[in-house]
Amino acid sequence: MALDALRISGYRSLRELRVPLSGLNVFTGPNGCGKSNLYRALLLTAAGARGELAKALGAEGGMPSALWAGERDRGSVRMRLGFTNENWDYEIACGLPIGGARAFLLDPLVKEEEVRYVGGSRPIALLERKNASVWLRGEDGRRVSYPLAVLPSESALSQIVDPQLYPELAALRQEIGNWRFYHHFRTDADTPLRRPRTGVLTPVLANDGADLAAALQTILEIGDGAGLEEAVDAAFPGSALAIFQERGRFEVGLTMPGIRRPFEARELSDGTLRYLCLLAALMSPRPPGLLALNEPETSIHADLLAPLAQLVLRAAETTQILLVTHAEILAGHLEAAGAAVFRLEKVEGETMLAD
């Protein structure tokens, strides 16, 4: 179910931002304007639904470093993340942990959380949380208090997991869990991308692209193999994929015009390897409800931006896409094809939509 809007406040440079969304959304702007903060805010929302909010925040320095650091109104400091789509309105608000005996002072403290079903004639609150107290809508439609304790640093949505008692919450959690994020593919000499790896049928590329060869082979076998081959030729004219297989171990390679042997993964350029990862992500035989890409143009030659735009447009036919880029050429290609392009700017430390 496509998102209609994102709401973010109190997170890093995002003091207060509400963004209406369409099927293909592009966020661009100068370096340092806060584009990646928007991407990470959506990533945190998904991590919260999986019960990994504290871990995800810890990876970027913990709750104290995640909060808006500019001028504040009086009152408590909160980070709020939320979204709306055709069926759901979801929001979670986190603050700083309480001191004293607690050792995990980088953890978030979930202050509020709400799930509302908005797909009917009127909104219906399904979950309401105030600190440790959680109220739910029971099977009979009545509000009931959740009898078990919830972790203060994780969302209630991730901890109330009985699909029979709370099928709507299970459906929302599954929907968010289907979102995919790609923002970094390691291409150094020691990356798994450059080594043979045991492969299984892989309809979904791993977040780090480590199973690239198996994912591409899966597209060839059960996905749009012809389209994949055409996309490789469009990006690297005259070239073709070469997936090496030996005793269940897979390695990606390319045949190139004028070269008698195929190039192995260890010989491919960083940009070529990253582009092959984007091919696997965007041409997945199991498309997600939402696909978020953060600066996919990294290390990619400018000549590849036009074919990359075509890949994104094709994927947007079945998947809602949120793409963050500093490449105006890529944003321009997508805008010309009808994408919603949001240009961001930073004013006195605050990320805002440019006029």
SVG drawing of the C-alpha trace seen along z (x, -y; Angstrom):
<svg xmlns="http://www.w3.org/2000/svg" viewBox="-18 -31 59 60">
<polyline fill="none" stroke="black" stroke-width="0.4" points="0.0,0.0 1.7,-3.2 2.4,-6.0 0.5,-9.2 2.6,-11.3 5.7,-11.3 5.8,-13.2 9.1,-13.8 10.0,-16.2 12.8,-16.6 15.2,-14.3 18.7,-15.7 18.1,-18.6 14.4,-17.8 12.8,-20.1 9.3,-19.8 8.7,-18.3 5.6,-16.8 6.0,-15.5 3.1,-14.4 4.2,-11.3 3.3,-9.8 4.5,-6.7 8.0,-7.9 9.5,-10.5 12.9,-12.1 14.7,-14.2 17.6,-16.3 19.6,-19.3 23.1,-20.4 25.5,-18.4 24.7,-18.8 21.1,-19.9 19.7,-16.9 18.6,-14.6 20.0,-11.5 18.3,-12.4 15.0,-12.0 16.0,-8.6 17.3,-7.5 14.1,-8.7 12.1,-6.3 14.7,-3.6 14.2,-4.2 10.4,-3.8 10.9,-0.4 13.5,0.6 10.9,-0.3 8.3,2.1 10.9,4.9 11.9,4.2 15.3,2.8 14.8,-0.9 17.4,-1.1 19.9,0.8 19.3,-1.4 19.7,-4.6 22.7,-3.2 24.4,-2.7 24.2,-6.5 25.3,-7.5 22.2,-6.9 19.2,-8.9 21.0,-12.1 22.8,-12.6 19.6,-11.9 17.5,-14.7 17.1,-18.1 19.9,-20.2 18.7,-23.7 16.5,-26.2 13.8,-24.4 10.5,-25.5 10.0,-24.9 8.9,-21.5 10.2,-18.0 12.4,-17.1 10.8,-14.6 11.6,-12.8 8.4,-12.0 8.2,-9.7 5.0,-9.0 3.3,-8.2 -0.2,-7.9 -1.4,-5.7 -4.8,-4.5 -5.4,-2.3 -3.1,-3.4 -2.0,-6.4 1.1,-5.6 3.2,-7.7 5.9,-7.1 7.4,-9.7 10.7,-9.1 12.6,-11.1 15.8,-10.9 16.1,-8.1 15.7,-8.8 18.9,-8.8 19.5,-7.2 20.1,-3.4 19.7,-2.9 22.9,-1.9 21.6,-2.2 21.6,-5.9 21.9,-5.9 18.6,-4.1 15.4,-5.9 12.5,-6.2 9.2,-5.7 6.9,-8.3 3.9,-8.0 2.7,-5.7 -0.5,-5.5 -2.0,-3.3 -5.2,-4.4 -7.1,-2.6 -8.3,-5.3 -9.6,-3.0 -13.2,-3.2 -15.8,-5.9 -14.1,-7.3 -10.7,-6.8 -10.5,-4.1 -7.7,-4.0 -6.2,-0.5 -3.3,-1.2 -2.5,-4.1 0.6,-4.2 1.6,-6.7 5.0,-5.7 4.6,-2.2 0.8,-2.1 -0.6,-0.6 -4.3,-0.5 -5.6,1.7 -8.8,2.2 -10.0,5.7 -11.8,8.2 -15.1,6.9 -14.2,3.3 -13.7,2.3 -10.5,0.6 -8.5,2.9 -5.3,2.4 -2.4,4.5 -1.6,6.8 2.1,7.4 5.1,5.0 6.6,3.5 10.3,2.6 10.6,-1.2 13.1,-1.5 11.1,0.3 7.8,-0.2 4.7,1.5 3.9,2.4 6.9,4.7 6.1,6.3 2.4,7.1 2.7,10.0 -0.4,12.2 -2.0,12.1 -5.2,13.8 -6.0,11.3 -4.6,8.2 -4.8,9.0 -4.7,5.3 -1.5,4.6 0.0,7.8 -1.0,6.6 0.6,3.2 3.8,4.7 4.0,7.0 3.5,4.1 6.3,2.0 8.5,5.1 8.1,5.4 9.9,2.1 13.4,2.3 16.4,0.0 19.6,-0.2 22.2,-2.8 25.7,-1.2 27.3,1.5 30.8,2.2 33.1,2.6 36.6,2.7 38.9,5.6 37.7,7.6 33.9,7.2 31.8,10.3 30.7,9.0 34.1,9.8 34.2,13.4 32.4,16.6 29.6,17.3 27.3,20.2 24.1,19.3 20.4,20.2 17.4,18.9 17.4,15.2 14.4,13.2 15.4,10.3 18.9,8.8 20.4,8.4 20.7,4.8 24.5,4.9 24.4,6.7 26.5,9.6 24.3,12.2 24.5,10.3 25.4,13.2 22.6,15.4 20.1,12.6 21.0,11.9 20.9,15.6 17.4,15.7 16.2,12.9 17.5,14.9 15.6,18.0 12.3,16.8 12.2,13.1 12.5,10.9 15.7,12.4 15.4,10.9 14.9,7.5 17.9,7.9 20.1,8.8 18.8,5.8 19.5,3.5 23.1,4.8 23.6,4.1 22.0,0.6 24.5,-0.3 27.5,1.5 27.0,1.8 28.0,5.2 28.4,6.7 26.6,9.6 26.3,11.1 28.4,14.1 27.4,15.9 30.1,18.4 28.9,21.5 31.0,24.2 29.6,26.6 26.8,24.3 29.1,21.2 28.2,18.2 30.3,15.3 29.2,12.4 31.2,11.4 30.8,9.7 31.8,10.5 32.9,7.4 33.3,6.8 36.8,7.4 37.8,9.4 38.1,13.1 37.5,14.1 34.9,12.8 35.9,10.4 35.5,11.8 34.0,9.8 37.5,8.9 38.3,7.2 35.2,5.1 35.2,1.4 33.5,0.1 30.9,-1.7 30.2,1.4 29.7,3.6 27.4,1.0 25.3,0.7 24.9,4.5 23.6,4.3 21.1,1.6 20.0,3.9 19.3,6.7 17.5,4.4 15.3,2.7 14.5,5.8 13.6,8.1 11.1,10.9 9.4,10.1 8.9,6.3 8.3,4.6 5.6,2.1 8.2,-0.6 11.8,-0.8 14.1,-3.5 17.5,-4.3 20.0,-6.6 22.4,-8.2 22.4,-5.3 24.6,-7.3 27.7,-6.9 30.8,-5.9 28.6,-5.5 29.8,-7.2 27.6,-10.0 26.8,-8.0 25.0,-5.5 22.5,-8.0 20.1,-7.8 19.8,-4.0 19.6,-4.1 16.6,-6.5 14.9,-4.1 15.4,-1.3 13.9,-3.4 10.9,-4.3 10.3,-0.7 10.5,0.4 8.0,-2.4 5.3,-0.7 4.9,1.9 6.7,0.3 6.5,-3.0 10.0,-4.5 11.7,-7.1 15.1,-8.1 17.6,-10.5 20.2,-11.9 22.6,-14.8 22.8,-14.1 20.7,-16.8 21.1,-14.9 19.4,-11.8 16.7,-13.9 16.1,-15.8 15.6,-12.5 13.1,-11.3 11.3,-14.7 10.9,-14.8 9.2,-11.4 6.7,-12.6 8.4,-11.9 7.6,-14.1 10.9,-15.9 11.4,-17.6 14.4,-20.0 15.6,-20.4 17.6,-23.3 19.0,-24.0 18.0,-27.3 19.7,-28.1 20.4,-24.4 16.9,-23.2 16.1,-21.1 13.2,-22.5 11.4,-22.0 12.7,-24.7 10.1,-27.0"/>
</svg>
